[in-house]
Amino acid sequence: MAEYDLAVIGGGIHGCGIARDAAGRGLSVLLVEQGDLGSATSSASTKLIHGGLRYLEHFAFRLVRECLAERELLLKVAPHLVSPIRLVLPQVPSMRRAFLLKLGLMLYDRIGGRSSLPRSRVLDLADDPAGAALRPGLRTAFEFSDCIVDDARLVIANAISAREKHATIRTRTRCVAARREDGRWQLVLQSGGQRQTATARALVNAAGPWGGHFVENVVRRPARTRLKLVKGSHIVVPRLHAHDRAYILQNDDGRLVFAIPFARAYTLVGTTEVPISGDPAQVVASADEILYLCRVVGAFFRSAIEPSRIVWTYAGVRALIDDGSARPSETTRDYRIEMDGGYGEPPLVSVFGGKLTTYRRVAEMAVDKLRHWFVLGPAWTGEAPLPGGDFMGGIDRLLAELSAAHPYLPAPLARRLASAYGTRALRILGRAKRLEDLGPRIVGDLHAAELDYLRREEWARTAEDLLWRRTKLGLGASAAEVTALKAIFGSVEAEEIPTR
C-alpha cells in the first residue's frame, strides 16, 4: 500500500497547481485523474488569462484585482504559454453606455496595480484596421489589454513541475472510495479493471464539475457548498480578420462573446452559458448554441459565419458556486476553499469554483490550509518559472535562439515548438542536425521525435490527447493521419476523433 502526505483528486488546472505547490513545499503527493490531464473544463476554456472586465459590473473588485495581479505573474513564469493580446470592444449605443465603458476600463487599467501591458484607448473604427472586418455603422471601439493562453498546456506544465518535485501523477485512474481510518485517508483507486489502495494524511478535492459528487458519493459527507453546472460552448472558424487583435462582442441579451485569433489560421468564438444536469463528461456544443454564436458573429462582422464553415466545436462545464443568481452570467466566478474534518481527523480540502486565471493563487491558499497538519516550506510558485518558461526576452528571442541552434526547422514548426514547449523544445530536438533526424512525419508538422516525447514526458496515451490537448494539430489533420495516429497509440476503438 502506497503512503503519501497528500492525495489530490482531479488533474485539471487546480489539481495540478495544488500538486505542484504542495510537492514544492516538501510534501509527498499523489495526484489522481480519472481521464487525461486537463481533459474536461481546463482544456475547454476561452483561452484567456484575464481580469474579468465584466465582473466590475457586479462590483467584484477583489476578484478583478486578484485576477489582474495573477495575469501579470503568469506572464513572467510562463512566457511561452501566456502572451499579451489587445481586445477590441465595439461600442453599441443600445447596449452599455460609452462613458460607463470608459470608466470601467480606467478602473481596469489601475485596479490590479502596476502592469507591464499597455493601457486602454478609444478607437475610431473608420480609421483603425480593427474596423475593416466589422459591419458599417460601428463607429467607436475601446481597446484594452489581456492575455491568451494555451490552457491544456498550462495544465501539463504544472503537472511536469509537480513530477519534478517528486509528485506521483496517475492518469486514467479513478478514486472510487475514500474513508478516514486510523488517522489517515484510506483510498481505493481503480485503473482499467484493477483496484489498488493508497493512504494519505490529507485529501484535496479538486474534481471541478465532479467536486460535489466526490464529496457526497465517494467521501460520503454532506456537501455544504452547492454548485451550479454551466456549459460553455465554442466554435472555431476560418480566420475572420488579418490583424492579431481579438474582439469582444456585446450581444443584445447582455452577454459578451469573444472572437480570438487561434492557431494561426482560425478564429475562436465563444462562449455560451447553459445550465446543465447529468454527467459533465457528456457535454457537446448544441445546434442552438452553434447558431447563437454564428448570429453574434454575423451581427458584427462583414464575413458572416454559416455552421457549414465551422472547423471545430467544443464544450466544457464550469462548476460555479450557486449564489442564487437567476442567470448563469450573473453567477459569481469567485472560488471557495472548504475544510472538512474535526480535531484529530485527517483533513479534506475542497476547491469549488474559480477561474483559470487565479489557479496559482487558489493552489497556494489551498495548501496553506494544511499548515496545522504539516510543516510546510515557504510559498514558491509566484517566482519559479513553469517548465519551459526559464528564458528572458520574450518568445521571439527564444524562437531566434531555437532557430539558430536548429536552422533546418521550417519557421512554422520552430514557432509551434517554442510556443508549446518553451526551452523544453530542446528535449525534443536533441542532437538533430536535419529535419530527417526527427523521424517520419506523423500528423501535420509533428514528427516521431515529438510523438515520443509526448508519450514519454507528457502522459499522452491516445490520439485525442495529442491532437486536441498537447497540440491543436487536430484542426488540420486528415482522416488518414488520424487513422495512422490511432494505430500508433493502439486505441482505434476507444475514442472518436473529429477530422476535417
N, C-alpha and C positions, 0 to 999 in steps of 0.2 A: 504494500500500500504506500503510494507516494504521499509525502507530507510537505506542506507549504505553509508559509506565513499567511499568504493572501491568495484567495481564488477570485478571479474576475469572470463574471458571466456576461458574454457579449463582446464580439470582436468588431464592433463599429468604432467610430471615432472616439467616443467616450471611453469604451472599454480599453482600446489600445492606448489611449492617452493616459488612463489610470495605471495600466500595467507598466508603461514606460516610467511614469513618475515614481511609482512605488518601488520598482526594481532599482531605480537610480538612488533611492534613499536607503537601500540596504535590505529590503525585504525579499524573501524568496517568493516568486509569483508564478501562479498558473493562470493562464487565460484560456477560456473555453468558448468556442464559437460553433454554433450549430451548422453553419454553412461556410461560405468563403468569407474572408475578412472584408468588411465593408460592403457586403453583398446586398444589404437592404437599404435603409434610409440614408446611410452615409455615402453611398455612391449614386443616389437619386436626387441630389440637391440641384439648385440653380447655379452651382459652381461659383458662388460669390463668398468672399470674406468681406463683410460689410457691417456698418454700424446700425443699420436699420433706420433709414431716414423716416419711414412712415411711422415708426414707433414713437416719434416725437408727438404725433397726433394724439397718442394715448398717454402722454406725459410720462413715458418710461425713460426718464432721464438717466437713472443709474445704469440701466441695461445698455443704453446707447453709449454712454461714457465708457463702460467696460468693454463693449464691442470695439469701439474705436481704438482703445488702448491695446487690445489684443491684435487688432488689424496691424498696427504699427510693429508690434513684436514679431508677428508671424512673417512679415516682410523681411525681417532680419534673420530669423532662424530657418526659414525655408524659402530662400530666394529663387530656387529653381521651380518651386511648385506654386508660389504665391506671387502675383505680379500686378502692378497698378493698372487700372483702366479708368478711362473717363466715361461717365454716363451722361447721356443727353435726355433731359426730361422736357418734351414739348409742352408748352402751356396751352391748355384748353380752357377758353373763357367760361364755359358752363360747368367746369369742374373746380378744383382748388384754385383760390384766388392767387393772382400773381404776387401780391405783397405778402401773403402768408407763405408761399413757397420761398420767396426771397428771405423772409425772416427765419424760416425753418433751416435753410441752407447756411445762413450766417451762424446760427447756433450749431449746426452740424460741423461746420469748419472749426469751431472753437471748443466744443464741449469735451472732446477727447484729449485735450491738452496738445502739446507740441506734436506736429505731424510733418513727415517728410514729403507728403503729397501736395500737389497744387490745390489751391482753394477754388471755390465755386466762382462761376461767372455767368453773365447773361449773354445769350447768342441771338444774333439776328439771322434767322434761318434763310433769308433771301440772299445773304452774302456768305454764310458759312457752308462748307462742304457737307455738314451734317444735314442740311436742309434738302440736298439734292435727291435723296432717296425717299423723302416724305411727300405726302399729298399736298397740293396747293391749298392755301388757306391757313396753314400753320405758320405763324409769323415769328414767334418768340420761343426760345427754349432756355432752360437752365442747365448748365453743365457742372458736374462735380466729380470728385474722385472717390473710388473704392478699389477693391481688388478682386481678381478672379483667381480660382484655384482648381487644381486637379484633385477633386475631393477623394476619389478612391486611392490615389497615390499618396495623399496625405495620411490616410489610414495605414497604408503599407509602411510608410516611413516611420510612423510611430511604433508599429509592430517590430520592425527591424531594430529600432533603437532599444525597445524592451528586451528583445532577444540578446542584443549585445551586452545588456546589463544582466544577463543570465535568466531572464524570464522564460518559462516554457509556454509555447504557443501551440494550442491544439485546435485545428480547424476540423470541420465535418464531425464535430463531437458535441453531443447534447448532454446537459446536466438534467437528469430525469428525477433525481431525488436529492434533497438536502435537509439534514436534520442536525440539531445540536445534541452532542453526546460527549460526555467526559471532557467538557471544556473546549471542544473543537467542533468544527463543522465536518460532518461525515457526508461525503458526496458520492453519488453514483453517476458515472459517466457512460454514455453509450456512443459507440462509433461503429457504424455499419451494424453488424449483428452481434457485436461483442460488448460486454459491460466490464467496467473497471471501477475501482474505488480510489478515492483520494481524501485526504483530510487537510483542513486549513484552519488557522487560528482566527481568521476573519474572512468575510464574504462580501463581495461587491456585486450588486445587481445593476448592470449597465446594459440591459437587454432591450432598450429602446421601446418599440411598439409592443414587445412581449414582456415588458417590465412588470405590469400588473399581473399578468398570467403567471409569471415566475414566482411572485410573492404568494399568490393565493393557491396555486396548484402544485408548485414544487417545494417551496418552503412551508406552505400551508399555514400562513399567517394572514390575518385580515389586512387588506391594503388600505392605508389611511389616505393616500393621495389618489384621487380619481383622474384618469387620463381620458382625453378626447382624441381619438384617432382620426387624422385628417389626411386624405390622399392628395398629393400634388403631382400633376402630370405635366410632361414637357414634350415638345416636338422639336425635331432637328430638320431644317430645310436648307436647300442651297443658299449660299450667301446672299443676303438682301442688300448689302451695300459694300462699297470698296474700302472705306476707311476702317480704322481699328478701334473706333469707339462703340459703346453699347447704347441702347435706348431703354428708357423706362416709359411705358405707355399707360396713360390714365384711361382706363375703361369706364364706360358710362355707369357701371354698377359700383364704382368707387374703388375697385381693385387696381393694383399696379401689376403690369405684366412686363417682364424683361425680354429684350431681344439682344443677344450677346454673340459676338464673333466666337466661333467654335471650331477647333480642329482645322484651321486654315481656310477650308473651302465651304464652311457651313455657318448657319446662324441657329443658335439655341433659343427657343421661345418658351417661356413658362413664367409662372406656374398657375395651376388651378388650386382650389381648396374645396374638397368634397368630403364631408363626414362619412366614415365607413364603420362597419362592424364586420366581424369574421376574421379570417386568417390574413394578417398583413402580408404574408408571402405571396398571396394570390392576386394582388392588385395589378391592374393594367390600365393604360390610358383608354378611356371610353370614347365612343364615337362622338358623344355630346361634348366632351372636353376638347377633343381634337377640333371640332367645328368652332367651339368657343375661342380657342387660341387663333385659329385661322381668321375668324371675324375681327379679332382685335388687331391683328397684323394688317388686315385689309382696310381697317378704318384709318390707319396712319401711313402706311407705305404705298408708294406708287405701284410696286410689284405685289399684286395680290397672291395669296397662297391657297392653292387648292389641296385637299387631302391627298390627291394623287402625287403631289410633288414632295411629300414628306419622306425623308430618308430613314428616320428612326423615331420611335416614341419610347418613353419610359415613364414609370410612375413609382413613387415611394410614399411611405406613410410616416407622417410626423406625429410623434406622441406628445401632444400638448397637455399642459396642466389644465384641467377643467375648472375654469374660474367662473362658470355660469354665464359666459358671454353667449348671446344668441347666435352670432355669426362667427364662423371659423376665422375670418380675417380680423376680428376683434379680440380673439383669444390670445392671452399673453404668450410671448415667445421666451419668457423667462424660464429659469430652471429651479429645481428644488432638490436638495440633498437630504435624505431622510434616514435617521438612525433607528435601528430596532435592536432591542436586547437589554435585559436587565443587568443588575450588578452581578458580576461573576460569569455572565454568559458571553460566548463569542459573538461579536457584533455582526450585524448585517447593515451595510450602507447601500441605499438605493438612490440612483440618479434618475430623476424624472425631468422631462422637457429639455430645454437647452437648444443651442444653435451650433452649427459647425464653427462659427467664428470664435465662440467662447470655450471651445472644448478644453484647451490647455488650462485655463483658469479653473474650470469646473473640476478637472482631474486633480489639480493641485489642492483644491479645497476638500475634495472627497478623501484624498489621502491624509490631509491634515486632521480629519475627523477621527483618525485611528491613533492619535498621539497618546491616548490613555492606555492603549494596549501594546504599543511598540515604542522602542527607542528609534526615532526616525532621523535620518540625515536632513540637512537643510534643503529647502525648495531649490530646484536647479534648472527646471525646464525653460525658464524665462530667458536664459542666457545661452544655453547649449544649442548649437545648430542641429537640426534634424539630419539624419543620414543623407549625404549628397549635398547638403547645404553649406558645407565648410569651404566657402570661397568668397572672395571680395570682388567688388567692382561690377556686380550685376551679371545677368545671364549672358549678355553679349560678350563680355570679357571671357567668361568660361567657354563660350562657344568658339571664340577665336583661339583659345589655348587648346581646346579639343581638336579643332580643325588643323592647327599647326602640328600637333603630335600625330594626327592621323589624316594626312592631306588627301587620301584616296576616298574619304567618305563623301558621298553626294551631300550637298548643302541641306536638303530637307531632312535627310537621315541624321546628320550631325545635330541639327536643331532639335529634332524629336528626342534624341538620346540625351542631350544636355538638359532639356526641359523636364524630361521624365525622371532621370536618374541623378542629375547633378554630377558631382565628381565620381559617383559610383559607376558612371558610364565606362570608366576606365577598367572596371572589373569585367565588363562585357567585352571590350575591345582587346584587352590583354596585350599580347605581343604581335597582334596582326599588323602586317605591312601592306596588305592589299585587301580589297573587298572580298576576294575569294577565300581569304583566310578565316572569314567569319562563318563559313559554311554555306550550304544551299539556302536560297531564299524560300521562306515558308509561306508567308502571307504579307501582302504589301511590301514594305521595305524591311521587314523583320527577318533576320537570318537565324540559322541554327544556334549560333553563339548566344544570341539574346534569349531564345527559347530555353536553352539550357540554364541560363542564369535565372530566368523567371521560375523555372521548376525547382532549381536548387536553392535559391536565396529568397524567393518571394511567395512561397506556398501556392503557386499556380498549379491546379490539378485538373482543370477542364479547359476546353476551348473557350467557353464563355468567360472564365476568369481572365484569360489572356486578351480576348477580343474587345471586351467591354469594360474591364476594370484596370488591369495592368496597362493596357493601351486602349485606344479608341479605333484600332485598325478594323474593327467590325464594320465601320461606316463605309469602307471601300472594298471590303473583302468579297471576292467572287464565291459562288456556290462551290466551285472546285477547290478553292483554297480552304474554305471552311470544312469541307469533307476531308481533305488531307490532314488538316489540323486535328480534327476529331479522331482520326485514325491514329495519329501520333499519341494523343492522350488516352486512346483506348476507351472512349466513353460515348460512342456514337448514339447508343440507345438512351443514355442517361440525361440528355439535355436537348433543348430546342434552341437553335441559334438562328436569329433572323439574318437573312442575307439580302444583298442588293440585287 
